[in-house]
Amino acid sequence: MKLQRLHGRKVNDLVLRKGKVWKGNTLVVRFIMGPPKNSQKKEGVFVGVLTSLKLNKSAVKRNKMRRRCREALRKAIKEYQDFSTVQLLLCPRSSSLTCTFSEIVKDVEEFLSSLPKHVK
């Protein structure tokens, strides 16, 4: 399953304000079930990554964390064949800067395993 980008300030703000929260060791995930309103595609996993200056002042390190989080989600979601439509906003924690990539993947897998509990 290919990941779709969650783009647009209003869409990201909606997920940030009204989304359910899952907290892990290396990242915080906010999510809303269903597709975004501004999307042409009505199925898939829509992903956005939020990294603020609080994470690190260096743009290079923040961008690296964005790429690592998206890749961890892409790797973990390959195992799922049938996946419901969801909007995800990944927010890496400062501990994710020093941890290994496998720890981020493990955190994402824990989130994905807990996601069916939230599906109605």
C-alpha beads as a LAMMPS data file, in Angstrom:
LAMMPS data file: protein, C-alpha beads

120 atoms
119 bonds

1 atom types
1 bond types

-500.0 500.0 xlo xhi
-500.0 500.0 ylo yhi
-500.0 500.0 zlo zhi

Masses

1 110.0

Atoms # bond

1 1 1 0.000 0.000 0.000
2 1 1 1.382 3.379 -0.983
3 1 1 1.362 6.211 1.524
4 1 1 -0.384 9.420 0.496
5 1 1 0.774 12.812 1.737
6 1 1 -1.417 14.682 4.179
7 1 1 -1.057 18.237 2.945
8 1 1 -2.745 21.539 3.577
9 1 1 -2.664 23.673 6.689
10 1 1 -6.362 23.223 7.438
11 1 1 -6.219 19.443 7.132
12 1 1 -3.154 19.178 9.359
13 1 1 -4.679 21.540 11.929
14 1 1 -7.857 19.449 12.008
15 1 1 -5.897 16.260 12.725
16 1 1 -3.804 18.105 15.308
17 1 1 -6.843 19.494 17.146
18 1 1 -9.483 16.776 16.799
19 1 1 -7.455 13.621 16.243
20 1 1 -7.038 10.840 18.761
21 1 1 -3.586 10.589 20.335
22 1 1 -1.245 7.619 20.692
23 1 1 2.018 8.170 22.575
24 1 1 5.059 5.983 22.099
25 1 1 8.681 6.169 23.233
26 1 1 9.996 7.853 20.092
27 1 1 6.929 9.543 18.585
28 1 1 3.410 10.770 19.148
29 1 1 0.766 9.879 16.564
30 1 1 -2.448 11.820 16.074
31 1 1 -5.011 10.206 13.806
32 1 1 -8.497 10.491 12.383
33 1 1 -10.234 7.619 10.612
34 1 1 -11.358 8.336 7.049
35 1 1 -9.965 10.356 4.137
36 1 1 -9.279 14.106 4.225
37 1 1 -11.936 16.350 2.715
38 1 1 -9.614 17.938 0.153
39 1 1 -8.359 14.643 -1.303
40 1 1 -9.266 13.194 -4.690
41 1 1 -8.423 9.697 -3.433
42 1 1 -10.828 8.198 -0.944
43 1 1 -8.751 5.221 0.223
44 1 1 -5.262 4.811 1.642
45 1 1 -3.078 5.994 4.446
46 1 1 -2.565 9.770 4.492
47 1 1 0.583 10.747 6.386
48 1 1 1.975 14.054 7.573
49 1 1 4.998 14.617 9.794
50 1 1 5.162 17.531 12.204
51 1 1 8.600 18.554 13.454
52 1 1 8.969 21.812 15.323
53 1 1 11.970 23.835 16.393
54 1 1 11.559 22.255 19.830
55 1 1 12.788 18.979 18.333
56 1 1 16.032 20.511 17.091
57 1 1 17.129 23.880 15.758
58 1 1 18.914 22.308 12.799
59 1 1 16.689 21.971 9.726
60 1 1 18.903 19.139 8.492
61 1 1 18.172 17.056 11.618
62 1 1 14.446 17.852 11.531
63 1 1 14.227 16.803 7.870
64 1 1 16.142 13.614 8.650
65 1 1 13.571 12.794 11.341
66 1 1 10.733 13.410 8.868
67 1 1 12.286 10.977 6.411
68 1 1 12.995 8.373 9.113
69 1 1 9.417 8.496 10.417
70 1 1 7.865 8.164 6.956
71 1 1 10.200 5.295 6.065
72 1 1 9.454 3.487 9.353
73 1 1 5.737 3.758 8.660
74 1 1 6.207 2.591 5.058
75 1 1 8.181 -0.466 6.232
76 1 1 5.713 -1.362 8.969
77 1 1 2.611 -0.941 6.817
78 1 1 3.897 -3.345 4.129
79 1 1 2.854 -6.256 6.362
80 1 1 -0.802 -5.202 6.379
81 1 1 -2.842 -6.270 3.350
82 1 1 -6.203 -4.754 4.180
83 1 1 -5.882 -1.434 5.933
84 1 1 -8.641 1.063 6.668
85 1 1 -8.411 4.664 5.464
86 1 1 -6.786 6.874 8.066
87 1 1 -5.123 10.272 8.393
88 1 1 -1.923 10.183 10.465
89 1 1 0.131 13.050 11.830
90 1 1 3.472 11.808 13.169
91 1 1 5.237 13.991 15.743
92 1 1 8.736 12.710 16.600
93 1 1 9.968 13.156 20.160
94 1 1 13.447 14.406 21.027
95 1 1 14.425 10.859 22.041
96 1 1 14.021 9.826 18.403
97 1 1 17.090 11.868 17.428
98 1 1 19.452 9.523 19.268
99 1 1 17.632 6.194 18.951
100 1 1 18.161 3.576 16.270
101 1 1 15.899 3.219 13.252
102 1 1 14.654 -0.162 14.492
103 1 1 13.295 1.486 17.660
104 1 1 11.223 3.878 15.534
105 1 1 9.934 0.966 13.435
106 1 1 9.033 -0.927 16.620
107 1 1 7.114 2.102 17.901
108 1 1 5.206 2.426 14.620
109 1 1 4.364 -1.292 14.649
110 1 1 2.979 -0.934 18.193
111 1 1 0.771 1.910 17.000
112 1 1 -0.462 -0.037 13.966
113 1 1 -1.304 -3.042 16.136
114 1 1 -3.373 -0.808 18.463
115 1 1 -5.168 0.958 15.592
116 1 1 -7.900 -1.702 15.002
117 1 1 -9.204 -0.952 18.509
118 1 1 -10.090 2.553 17.346
119 1 1 -11.898 1.474 14.165
120 1 1 -15.645 1.460 14.563

Bonds

1 1 1 2
2 1 2 3
3 1 3 4
4 1 4 5
5 1 5 6
6 1 6 7
7 1 7 8
8 1 8 9
9 1 9 10
10 1 10 11
11 1 11 12
12 1 12 13
13 1 13 14
14 1 14 15
15 1 15 16
16 1 16 17
17 1 17 18
18 1 18 19
19 1 19 20
20 1 20 21
21 1 21 22
22 1 22 23
23 1 23 24
24 1 24 25
25 1 25 26
26 1 26 27
27 1 27 28
28 1 28 29
29 1 29 30
30 1 30 31
31 1 31 32
32 1 32 33
33 1 33 34
34 1 34 35
35 1 35 36
36 1 36 37
37 1 37 38
38 1 38 39
39 1 39 40
40 1 40 41
41 1 41 42
42 1 42 43
43 1 43 44
44 1 44 45
45 1 45 46
46 1 46 47
47 1 47 48
48 1 48 49
49 1 49 50
50 1 50 51
51 1 51 52
52 1 52 53
53 1 53 54
54 1 54 55
55 1 55 56
56 1 56 57
57 1 57 58
58 1 58 59
59 1 59 60
60 1 60 61
61 1 61 62
62 1 62 63
63 1 63 64
64 1 64 65
65 1 65 66
66 1 66 67
67 1 67 68
68 1 68 69
69 1 69 70
70 1 70 71
71 1 71 72
72 1 72 73
73 1 73 74
74 1 74 75
75 1 75 76
76 1 76 77
77 1 77 78
78 1 78 79
79 1 79 80
80 1 80 81
81 1 81 82
82 1 82 83
83 1 83 84
84 1 84 85
85 1 85 86
86 1 86 87
87 1 87 88
88 1 88 89
89 1 89 90
90 1 90 91
91 1 91 92
92 1 92 93
93 1 93 94
94 1 94 95
95 1 95 96
96 1 96 97
97 1 97 98
98 1 98 99
99 1 99 100
100 1 100 101
101 1 101 102
102 1 102 103
103 1 103 104
104 1 104 105
105 1 105 106
106 1 106 107
107 1 107 108
108 1 108 109
109 1 109 110
110 1 110 111
111 1 111 112
112 1 112 113
113 1 113 114
114 1 114 115
115 1 115 116
116 1 116 117
117 1 117 118
118 1 118 119
119 1 119 120
